[in-house]
């Protein structure tokens, strides 16, 4: 993909705001227009406010907590297999564990 020619408008906005700390989006658009850089109000708002609002935030629902590393020995696995066989399968064991977790 060829590189675009011209100025990086977002970078120009950041430079302008760095020089004019209290500049509003409207003032940024007008100030850059005087410098010969045409930017939209929407772009200025995105550049100004995205950095402040999105840093450190994750969007969406939280997932399950990370699972702890299993440190089971071979003997533990054999006993677990016996329990699974006695209960009628992995699904039954998981259901039982879910119920047990709710009781705690």
C-alpha positions in Angstrom: 0.0 0.0 0.0 1.6 3.3 -1.0 2.2 5.9 1.7 -0.1 8.9 1.7 1.3 12.2 0.7 0.5 15.3 2.7 0.4 16.2 6.3 -0.6 13.9 9.2 -3.7 15.9 10.4 -3.9 14.1 13.7 -0.3 14.9 14.5 -0.9 18.5 13.5 -3.9 18.7 15.9 -1.7 17.2 18.7 1.0 19.7 18.1 -1.5 22.6 18.1 -3.0 21.5 21.3 0.4 21.1 22.9 1.2 24.7 22.0 -2.3 25.9 23.0 -3.3 23.9 26.1 -6.8 25.3 26.6 -7.8 25.3 22.9 -11.3 24.0 22.2 -12.1 21.9 19.1 -13.5 25.0 17.3 -10.4 27.0 18.1 -8.1 24.1 16.9 -10.0 24.0 13.5 -9.7 27.8 13.1 -6.1 27.9 14.2 -5.0 25.1 11.8 -7.0 26.7 9.0 -4.8 29.8 9.4 -1.8 27.5 9.0 -3.2 26.0 5.9 -4.3 22.6 7.3 -7.9 21.8 6.7 -9.4 19.5 9.5 -12.9 18.7 10.5 -14.4 19.4 13.9 -15.2 15.7 14.3 -11.5 14.7 13.7 -10.3 17.3 16.2 -12.8 16.0 18.8 -11.8 12.4 18.2 -8.1 13.2 18.6 -8.6 15.4 21.7 -11.0 13.2 23.6 -10.1 9.6 22.6 -6.8 9.7 24.4 -8.3 10.8 27.7 -11.3 8.5 27.7 -9.9 5.3 26.3 -6.6 4.9 28.2 -6.9 1.9 30.5 -10.5 1.0 29.7 -11.5 -2.2 28.3 -14.8 -2.5 26.5 -17.2 -5.4 26.6 -18.2 -7.9 29.2 -15.6 -9.2 31.6 -14.6 -12.7 31.0 -13.9 -15.5 33.3 -11.0 -15.1 35.7 -7.8 -16.8 34.5 -7.5 -20.4 35.5 -4.8 -21.4 37.9 -2.1 -23.7 36.6 -3.0 -27.3 37.3 -0.4 -29.1 39.2 -1.8 -32.6 39.3 0.3 -35.7 39.6 -0.3 -38.9 37.6 -1.9 -40.4 40.8 -4.3 -37.5 41.0 -5.4 -37.9 37.4 -6.0 -41.7 37.9 -8.2 -40.9 41.0 -10.0 -38.2 39.1 -10.7 -40.6 36.2 -12.2 -43.0 38.7 -14.5 -40.3 40.1 -15.5 -39.3 36.6 -16.3 -42.9 35.8 -18.3 -43.3 39.0 -20.4 -40.2 38.4 -21.2 -41.0 34.8 -19.0 -38.7 32.7 -17.3 -35.4 32.6 -20.6 -33.5 32.1 -22.0 -34.9 35.4 -18.8 -34.0 37.2 -18.9 -30.4 35.9 -22.5 -30.0 36.9 -21.7 -31.3 40.4 -18.7 -28.9 40.7 -20.9 -26.0 39.6 -23.5 -26.9 42.2 -20.8 -27.3 44.9 -19.4 -23.8 43.9 -22.8 -22.3 44.4 -23.1 -23.7 47.9 -19.8 -22.2 49.0 
